[in-house]
Amino acid sequence: MTYIFTMIFLHDFRDLQGQSTETLAHTFNEAFSDYIVPMHLTPSILEVKMKAENLRREWSMGAFNGNSLGGFVLHGVNHEPDPTVLYNGGTGVIPAYRGQHLIQKMYQHFIPHYQDKGIRKIYLEVISSNLPAIKAYTNSGFHKMRMFHCYKGTVTVHTTTPGISIRETDAPEWAVLSTFMDMEPSWSNAVASIKREYPATGTWEAVLDGQVVGYISIHKESKRIRNIAVHPDFRRRGIGSTLLQHVSGILGGPMSIINIDEKNPEIGAFLEKSGLPHYLSQYEMAIEM
């Protein structure tokens, strides 16, 4: 008996307006079912991600078979109503439609539209070992910008810095806290994303003699650290370790942090010493238009 298999080619590209969160989550999970890093998003988790990263359906791309979504790119915008930068917060093609270069085709289809709308740059992150994806993005015009390292594990430090008090705050003074950073954070770790993600993400400050000398922001459910930094004048006093220990005691379990710029190895060394070893790396890629 001979079986004939027919591949359905997708040529219907349009934005994701009208697509429910349930549909997007289902398609996302099907596309990532065999991914390098296991991923599963419930509709509620996807809603939080879309809010934090400012992912907008009208700026996102889909490849359709009739009304069935076969591939997608979720794009966030830097500001509204007239954004100039897009962020690729998730790209996926379900197994049945792979091998058709859908990512390249979607970008080829939409980039002229984005240019007409005033978009000048698109960012994304891709796991460094995901060679097919890197090739697809490179062929779409993206180039590598930065190398990021990612860490996860159970906090093992047991440090208490004398005179330091830790407090959770509902209103961080980001104009001050931002000056503690040594690196420009990636999109999902940026202050704008942390603010949009509140209250799912909390921020704790370290206070010494009435002065804020460090902070940590972390997504409480996933226990993913969005940002941690210490004032340059107060480093090497165990303040970062005290913050990690405090939050670990509250939230428990393993934690993770992604997208530490390779040009800041001291941050990586601190994380590994604290019980969060390196587990993968990513490239930040961009296309200018």
Secondary structure as the mmCIF struct_conf table of DSSP 4:
data_model
#
loop_
_struct_conf.conf_type_id
_struct_conf.id
_struct_conf.beg_label_comp_id
_struct_conf.beg_label_asym_id
_struct_conf.beg_label_seq_id
_struct_conf.end_label_comp_id
_struct_conf.end_label_asym_id
_struct_conf.end_label_seq_id
HELX_LH_PP_P HELX_LH_PP_P1 MET A 7 LEU A 10
STRN STRN1 ASP A 12 ARG A 14
TURN_TY1_P TURN_TY1_P1 GLN A 17 GLY A 18
HELX_RH_AL_P HELX_RH_AL_P1 THR A 21 ALA A 31
TURN_TY1_P TURN_TY1_P2 PHE A 32 ASP A 34
BEND BEND1 ILE A 36 VAL A 37
HELX_RH_AL_P HELX_RH_AL_P2 PRO A 43 ALA A 52
TURN_TY1_P TURN_TY1_P3 GLU A 53 ASN A 54
STRN STRN2 LEU A 55 LEU A 55
HELX_RH_3T_P HELX_RH_3T_P1 ARG A 57 TRP A 59
STRN STRN3 MET A 61 ASN A 65
TURN_TY1_P TURN_TY1_P4 GLY A 66 ASN A 67
STRN STRN4 SER A 68 VAL A 77
BEND BEND2 ASN A 78 ASP A 82
BEND BEND3 THR A 84 THR A 84
STRN STRN5 VAL A 85 VAL A 93
HELX_RH_3T_P HELX_RH_3T_P2 PRO A 95 TYR A 97
TURN_TY1_P TURN_TY1_P5 ARG A 98 GLY A 99
BEND BEND4 GLN A 100 GLN A 100
HELX_RH_AL_P HELX_RH_AL_P3 LEU A 102 ASP A 116
TURN_TY1_P TURN_TY1_P6 LYS A 117 GLY A 118
STRN STRN6 LYS A 121 ILE A 127
TURN_TY1_P TURN_TY1_P7 SER A 128 SER A 129
HELX_RH_AL_P HELX_RH_AL_P4 LEU A 131 ASN A 139
TURN_TY1_P TURN_TY1_P8 SER A 140 GLY A 141
STRN STRN7 HIS A 143 GLY A 153
TURN_TY1_P TURN_TY1_P9 PRO A 162 GLY A 163
STRN STRN8 ILE A 164 THR A 169
BEND BEND5 ASP A 170 ALA A 171
HELX_RH_AL_P HELX_RH_AL_P5 TRP A 174 LEU A 177
HELX_RH_3T_P HELX_RH_3T_P3 SER A 178 PHE A 180
BEND BEND6 ASP A 182 MET A 183
HELX_LH_PP_P HELX_LH_PP_P2 GLU A 184 SER A 186
HELX_RH_3T_P HELX_RH_3T_P4 TRP A 187 ASN A 189
BEND BEND7 ALA A 190 ALA A 190
HELX_RH_AL_P HELX_RH_AL_P6 VAL A 191 GLU A 197
TURN_TY1_P TURN_TY1_P10 TYR A 198 ALA A 200
STRN STRN9 THR A 201 LEU A 208
TURN_TY1_P TURN_TY1_P11 ASP A 209 GLY A 210
STRN STRN10 GLN A 211 HIS A 219
TURN_TY1_P TURN_TY1_P12 LYS A 220 LYS A 223
STRN STRN11 ARG A 224 VAL A 230
HELX_RH_3T_P HELX_RH_3T_P5 PRO A 232 PHE A 234
BEND BEND8 ARG A 236 GLY A 238
HELX_RH_AL_P HELX_RH_AL_P7 ILE A 239 LEU A 251
BEND BEND9 GLY A 253 GLY A 253
STRN STRN12 MET A 255 ASP A 261
TURN_TY1_P TURN_TY1_P13 GLU A 262 LYS A 263
HELX_RH_AL_P HELX_RH_AL_P8 PRO A 265 LYS A 273
TURN_TY1_P TURN_TY1_P14 SER A 274 GLY A 275
STRN STRN13 HIS A 278 GLU A 288
#
